[in-house]
């Protein structure tokens, strides 16, 4: 099984996270940020990656540190669970509707950390959650996992729907990319390695 557990403790946050890439989308998520908890549960459900998260942080300051650091820890766990990446499909993509919102994601588990992100430029709150923190969350995952992600909101008016469409598109694309391809032998690269 491709699993990883990562802990991160700073003066701002305390996070313990476990993933199983070969899971069924089961989750147990406890964070002090309600919308982050919802997005992590959504991610697990649609990626089929089992996910356990226990997080606390200085939310009296803002949600920023907790959201960013959970993204960093999730990306680190993803990198560790993938190991040498032998046999994986490597690429994944998805277009996901969420009512009036539409999001696209394409992923390359390349070893090169690059995020190309477009959320239509809207700003505002989803309950107490700052919508612009979605980019910080995905940046944390992308950079610490060492992957290339193109994530774009193509349509939408409701911030909750746009954020959820982005999360679901990322989850579905990642599910494809981490999957083991029964026809593949070795690394999915002519270089012989992904790093």
N, C-alpha and C positions, 0 to 999 in steps of 0.2 A: 504494500500500500504506500502511496506517495503522500506522506503526512509531514507536518512540521508544527512545532510549538515555539512561539517567540514571545519573550517578555521584554518590556521596555519600561524603565522607571526613570523619571526626571523630576525636577522640582515642580513641574507643571502637570504631568500626567503619570498614571500608572496603568499599564495595559498588559494583559495576557491574552494571547490569541492562538487558537489551534485550527488548522485546516486539514482536510482530507480531500485531495483532488479526485479520488475515485469514489466519492460518496454518493448520496441520494438527495442532497439538498436539505439535510436536516440542520437545524440551527438552535443555538442557545446564546442569546445576545443580551448583554446588560451594560448599557452606557448611560451617562447622565444627560444625553442629548436625544430626545425622543425621535426626531426625524432621522438622525444618524442611525439609531437602532432600527428604524423601519427600513432604511436603505440597505443596511447590512443583511437584514432578514430577506429582503427582496433579492439582493445579490446572491445569497446562498440558494434560495429557491430556484432561481432561473439559471444559475451556473451548474447546479447539481453538486457544488462543492460543499461538503459538510463544514460548518463553521461554529466555533465557540469563541465568544468574546466577553471578557470582563474588563471594563474600563472605568476609570475615574479621572477627574481632572479639574482644573481651576475654572469651572464654568461661571463662577462669580465674576471673573475677568471678562471672558467671552467664550464662545464655543470653539474658537479658532484652534487653539492648541490641541484639544481633544480630537477634533475632526481630522486635523492634519496628521497627528501622531498615530491615530488608528489606521489611516491610509498607509503611513510608513511601515507600520508593523504588519499589515496585511500584505503589502508588497514584498517585504522581507520573507515572510512565511511562504509566499508563492514561489519566490526564487529558491528557497531551501527545499521545498517539496518537489519542485521540478528536477532537482539534481542535475545530472548531465544532459537532460532533455532528449535522450535517445528514444526514438520511436514515436515521438509526439507528432501531431499534425503541423504544429508551429503557427499556422495562420488561422484566423477566424474572423468572421464578419457577420453583422446583423443589422437589419433595419426594423425598428420596433415602434408601433403606434401606441399611444396612451391617450385615448379620447382625441382631442384636437392636436395633441403634441405628436411629433415624429422625431425619432433620433436614429442616427447611424453610428456604428462603431466598426472599425477594422483594427485588428491586433496582429502584431508579429512578435513572437517570443524570441527576439533576435539577439538579446544580450546588449542592445543599444538603447539606452533610456531616452526616449523622445516622446513628448506629449504635444499633440496638435488638437486644441480644444476650442470649441465655439458653442456658447450657450445662448445665442441670440442677443447677448448684451443686456438682458433684463436684470434689474436689481430689485430686491425687496425681501420680505420675510415670508417664510413658511412656518406658521405659528411663531416660535421664537428663533427659528433657524435662519441664518443669513444665506440666501440663495447662492451668493458668490463663493461660499465655502465648498460647493460641489467641485469647483476647479481645484481647490487645495487638496481635497480628498483624493481625486484622481491623479493629481501631480505626485502626491505622496506614494501612491501605489506604483505608478509608472517608473519613477526614478529609483525607488528601492528595489523593485522587481527586475529592473534592467530590461524593459520591454519598450516597443514602439506602439503607441496608441493614437489613432485618429478617432476623435469623439466629437460628434457634431449634432446639435439640435437643428433640425431642418424646418420645424414649424412648431407653433404652440403659443398659448396666451397665459395659461394657468401655470404658475411656477412649480406647484406640486407635481403636476402632470409632466412638465418638461424634465424636472429632476428625476422622476421615476422612469421616464422613457430612456434617459441617458444611462441610468443604472442598469435597467433591464438589457439595453443594447450591449453595454459592456459585459454583462454577465453571460449573455448568449454567445457573444463572440469569443469570450475567454473559454467557455465550455468547449467550443469547437477546437480552439488552439491547443489546449492542454490534453486533449483526448489522444489516446494511444492509437496509432494507425496500424492495423494488423499486417498491412503490406510493406510497411517501412522497416528497413534494417539500418540500425545505427542512427547517426545524426542527420537531421533534415537540412543539411547544408553541404555544398560542394567543398567547403573548407574542412569539413570533418568535425566541426565543433561550433556550438553557438555560445559565444561569449564576447 
